[in-house]
């Protein structure tokens, strides 16, 4: 059973930065895609970024390109999401997910973490 644990969320002022981490349990397939999603209060879940664990190729939602960077450390079974120039609109619970293919609705991801809260104050 794959387990994903997010960390690194918190309260930050607009313009600040945070780095989220997602620690995957041993046994997570090396070919899996690791994704970050977020869900703000009253809104639907939104794709943020994804990375192929094996190839390291990254994908982003267009609106966040340039501010968010996804990376992975396979030796540590960890995926990161570096978030810069944060805006109040980035306030959401951020979820890590793992699955066999990249897909933006989330349905292809088999495993999900419990999420970490990010709050950006103005």
HUNOR-V680727 format. One record per helix or strand. SS is the DSSP state (a for helix, b for strand). FROM is the first residue (numbers start at 1). LEN is the number of residues. If there is no record, write none. Layout:
ss:from:len
SS:FROM:LEN
SS:FROM:LEN
//
This chain:
ss:from:len
b:4:4
b:10:4
b:18:7
b:33:7
b:46:7
b:58:3
a:62:3
b:65:1
b:68:6
a:74:3
b:78:6
a:88:3
b:92:8
b:109:4
b:116:6
//
